């Protein structure tokens, strides 16, 4: 390749390079992108270009010579993936013309499949559509195209994937959504790895992404560099219609009406306010028992079950969690999930067998099709009760237990990925919502949280249902509990309810005299175990 050096805008107008691509036949619809490219590469701008530059960067003048790092934060369907692929091919062509060998142009996306479907498809179109570039292809796979010693390759967001390469230019697509397969954020580590690949080449790092929450690497780049005249990192922010004038008004109106929150982020290019990671990664890691995927049932232990039901015809799994109380901690014993498609009646039968092995005769669950689910469990001698708490309330009760180290969670990869992906959204009148990220799932997380909260709160109610005993003389025939021989009080129905709730269902069927006698002994044991300072008087009913 012996053509003289040209700018990326020259390449767009050259039919031997990108000018032959159908998408660029009418460059008037690409004007905002052309201004962005002028800024990135330090190309001249006219007065109209400067107006757009100032509007979308918050700066007055572009940097002479361009920017070593540029961030473009725009809405979906704005054309960013096509531009990213175009820049990647142009960077590879320039490296070939400069005589570079053994260098790469990595295009990095959330996962390899997504990168192949979008980014690499555009790369292939650009190379094959150019008679000049097509002649330079020496090797091609489903993830790489080599042009005379310079390789354009797509990578998933794994830092180890780009180790060992030298990059003439690096392009990062959708940075705001970079997560590892186990649910951990991967954006910051990925940027660190990519920057080291550019250290010896002086190549550009270009980041094109839709925004998401006000946290993470993309938000930090925006916060530190947007509108900062002296910063060598350019941050450009715009709506999808501003970058792509061909978007239909019907599409935009439908997006706004169906999901206003998503519209502001995915169309208007705004960061979502009030959204944060729900569980602290370190706190969660501290309560996971490494290597333990499941625990067998133990005789004499009372277990609690929680179900997150599903129809089997959609994308959600049917999940069951089982937990027990061990001293001051709630311990998760089992998490099972049935992925769709499935027959819900068959899954309920399997779930019932699982619950029976842990002697769980009564199970709680969400309010999905409660009549059908309850009837299904009833056929297998299990009682299903819709939970009084909402899913968000269950999660919010789990949070302090995790932070205090009062739970033990199984080392189950799918479950941990869902727990790490939970987000907390600021709600109205102080009621926060907790849910999974868009496109993700939390079926196992719901079942886990529900079972742990049940195990923690049911046993904990023992310490909330009787008061400090008062000195009084027993009356003949009244059931009483004596404390240290110094005080006594009546055994109430609330005490009996707490005893039954903390024990097994068999106690509920005892004759009244025997039931009250066992309750009084149990109260004495709890008093001696917990101590007076841990027992408070609360006027609340016992909920089963």
Secondary structure, 3 states (H helix, E strand, C coil): CCCCCCCHHHHHHCCCCCCCCHHHCCHHHHHHHHHHHHHHHCCCCCHHHHHHHHHHHCCCCCCCCCCCEEEEEECCCCCHHHHHHHHHHHHHHHHHHCCCCCEEEEEEECCHHHHHHHHHHHHHHHHHCCHHHHCCEEEECCCEEEECCEEEEEEECCHHHHCCCCEEEEEEECHHHCECCCCCECHHHHHHHHHHHCCCCCCEEEEEECCCECCHHHHHHHHHHCCCCCCCEEEEEECHHHHCCCCCHHHHHHHHHHCHHHHHHHCCCCCECCEEECCCHHHHHHCECCCCCCCCCCCCCCEEEEEECCCCCCCCCEEEEEEEEECCEEEEEEEEEECCCCCHHHHHHHHHHHHHHCCCCEEEECCCCHHHHHHHHHCCCCEEEECCCCHHHHHHHHHHHHHCCCEEECCCHHHHHHHHCEEEECCHHHCCEEEECCCCCCHHHHHHHHHHHHHHHHHHHHHHCCCCCCCCCCCCCCCEEEECCCEEEECCHHHHHHHHHHCCHHHHHCCHHHHHHHHHHHHHHHHHHHCHHHCCCCCCCCCC
